């Protein structure tokens, strides 16, 4: 029996590390999502799994941005990161990669395979005004939604690989076209959403709706 509380909501491990963020704004975002019980934790806590719940989460959401690749020869939890993350996809536990999580582990082919983007070199631009379009109207995450405006950091980098389903796009000179896509990695549903730098974005109701639906889809509930 799981040590996680038994509720009707999807349980979500929100994994951080390797990049600063607006702590009050970020916590407010995940405390107020409909249908989700979110447990924000550093990668050390996720890997160490003192509560023995890592495999019980419905969804693991990554908002981390370590450089390089995991180093199995290191002492402590850092030496166990690769082995733990390589379990992703071995079961139907959903994976949600948010904002700078897409840029994590740039030298690790496993992470590139997980998110469906082989080439991940990038430049970034803060506080860009974006008009977000729905690229696929029949996907559960985007069904019934309309285009919206928001302010966010953008990345200029390669587009996602061809085996992804592109869900959201922008037409902006300082951004990739695709900013959200879904895929399947082994047995796991994966949703990647490039948005979400700070509270200007966290507070946007359209952004929140996509995060909510992304979690539900990754959990197999949508």
C-alpha positions in Angstrom: 0.0 0.0 0.0 1.3 3.4 -0.9 2.5 5.9 1.7 0.9 8.7 -0.4 -2.5 9.9 0.9 -5.3 8.2 -1.0 -7.4 10.9 -2.7 -9.3 11.4 -6.0 -6.6 13.7 -7.3 -3.6 12.8 -9.4 -0.4 12.6 -7.3 2.5 14.5 -8.8 6.2 14.7 -7.9 7.4 18.1 -8.9 11.2 17.7 -9.2 13.4 20.8 -9.0 17.1 21.6 -8.9 19.8 23.2 -11.0 17.9 26.5 -11.7 16.5 29.2 -9.4 12.8 30.0 -9.5 10.2 32.2 -7.8 9.4 30.1 -4.8 6.1 31.7 -3.6 4.8 32.0 -7.1 5.8 28.4 -8.0 4.3 27.0 -4.8 1.1 29.0 -5.4 0.8 27.5 -8.9 1.0 23.9 -7.7 -1.1 24.4 -4.6 -4.0 25.7 -6.7 -4.2 23.2 -9.6 -7.5 21.4 -9.9 -7.4 17.6 -9.5 -3.7 17.4 -8.6 -1.9 16.8 -5.3 1.6 18.1 -6.0 4.7 17.4 -3.9 7.5 19.8 -4.7 10.9 18.3 -4.0 14.6 18.6 -4.9 16.1 15.9 -7.1 18.0 14.6 -4.0 14.7 13.9 -2.3 13.2 12.3 -5.4 16.2 10.0 -5.9 16.7 9.2 -2.2 12.9 8.5 -1.8 12.9 8.4 2.0 9.1 8.0 2.0 9.3 5.1 -0.4 6.7 6.7 -2.8 8.7 7.4 -5.9 7.0 4.7 -8.0 3.6 5.5 -6.6 3.2 9.0 -8.1 0.8 9.2 -11.0 3.0 11.8 -12.7 6.6 13.0 -12.3 6.9 16.6 -13.4 10.5 17.9 -14.0 11.3 21.6 -13.5 15.0 21.0 -13.1 18.0 22.1 -15.2 21.3 20.4 -14.3 24.1 20.6 -16.8 26.1 17.9 -18.5 24.9 14.4 -17.7 24.4 12.4 -14.5 27.7 11.0 -13.1 27.3 7.5 -11.7 30.7 7.6 -10.1 29.8 10.4 -7.7 29.2 9.9 -4.1 25.7 10.0 -2.5 22.5 10.7 -4.3 24.2 12.2 -7.3 25.7 8.9 -8.2 22.2 7.3 -8.3 20.4 9.9 -10.5 21.1 8.1 -13.8 19.8 4.8 -12.5 16.6 6.3 -11.1 15.8 8.4 -14.1 16.4 5.6 -16.5 13.5 3.8 -14.9 11.2 6.4 -16.5 9.1 4.7 -19.1 9.4 1.3 -17.6 5.8 1.7 -16.3 2.8 3.8 -17.2 3.7 6.6 -14.7 3.4 9.8 -16.7 6.2 12.3 -17.3 5.7 16.1 -17.6 8.7 18.2 -18.6 8.1 21.9 -17.9 10.1 24.9 -19.1 13.8 24.6 -18.4 13.4 20.9 -17.7 13.6 20.6 -21.5 17.2 21.9 -21.3 18.3 19.5 -18.5 21.2 17.2 -19.0 22.3 18.5 -22.4 25.0 15.9 -22.7 22.8 12.9 -21.9 21.2 11.1 -24.8 18.6 9.5 -22.5 17.0 12.9 -21.7 17.0 13.8 -25.3 15.2 10.6 -26.1 12.7 11.1 -23.3 11.6 14.5 -24.5 11.9 13.9 -28.2 14.5 16.5 -29.1 18.0 15.4 -30.2 19.5 18.9 -30.7 19.1 21.0 -27.6 21.5 23.9 -27.8 19.7 27.2 -27.2 19.6 30.9 -26.6 16.9 32.6 -24.4 15.0 35.8 -24.2 13.1 37.2 -21.2 9.6 38.8 -21.1 8.5 38.2 -24.6 4.9 38.9 -25.6 3.5 35.7 -27.1 0.4 34.8 -29.0 -0.2 31.1 -28.4 -2.1 29.1 -31.1 -3.6 25.7 -30.7 -1.9 23.3 -33.2 -4.0 20.2 -32.5 -7.6 20.7 -31.5 -8.5 17.1 -31.0 -5.9 16.3 -28.4 -7.3 15.9 -24.8 -4.9 18.6 -23.5 -6.0 21.2 -26.0 -9.5 20.2 -27.0 -11.9 23.1 -26.8 -9.3 25.7 -26.0 -8.7 29.0 -28.0 -5.6 31.0 -28.7 -4.3 33.3 -25.9 -1.7 35.9 -25.0 1.0 35.6 -22.4 4.4 36.9 -21.4 7.2 34.4 -20.9 10.8 33.6 -21.5 11.4 32.0 -24.9 14.0 29.6 -26.3 15.5 29.8 -29.7 16.5 26.2 -30.5 15.8 23.2 -32.8 12.2 22.2 -33.2 11.0 18.9 -31.5 11.7 15.7 -33.4 9.2 14.5 -36.0 7.8 11.7 -33.8 6.1 14.2 -31.5 2.5 15.5 -31.6 2.8 19.3 -31.6 0.0 20.9 -29.5 0.8 24.6 -29.1 2.8 27.0 -31.3 3.9 30.6 -31.5 5.0 32.7 -34.4 7.7 34.8 -32.9 11.2 35.7 -34.1 12.7 34.9 -30.7 11.1 31.5 -30.1 10.8 28.0 -31.5 7.5 27.5 -33.3 6.4 24.5 -31.2 6.2 25.2 -27.4 4.2 22.1 -26.3 4.1 18.6 -27.6 3.2 15.1 -26.4 4.7 11.7 -27.1 5.1 8.2 -25.8 8.4 7.1 -24.3 8.4 3.3 -23.8 5.3 2.7 -21.7 4.9 6.3 -20.4 2.9 9.2 -21.8 5.2 12.3 -21.9 4.1 16.0 -22.2 6.6 18.7 -22.8 5.6 22.4 -22.2 8.3 24.9 -22.9 6.6 27.8 -21.0 6.7 28.7 -17.3 9.7 30.9 -16.4 8.2 33.0 -13.6 5.1 34.4 -11.9 4.1 36.4 -14.9 3.5 33.1 -16.6 2.5 31.0 -13.6 -0.4 33.5 -12.9 -1.8 33.3 -16.5 -5.0 31.3 -16.4 -4.4 29.8 -19.8 -1.0 28.6 -18.8 -2.5 27.1 -15.7 -5.2 25.3 -17.7 -2.5 23.6 -19.9 -0.6 22.5 -16.8 -3.7 21.1 -15.2 -4.7 19.3 -18.4 -1.2 18.1 -19.0 -1.1 16.5 -15.6 -4.4 14.8 -16.1 -3.4 13.5 -19.5 -0.1 12.2 -18.1 -2.0 10.5 -15.3 -4.2 8.7 -17.8 -7.3 10.6 -16.6 -8.0 12.7 -19.7 
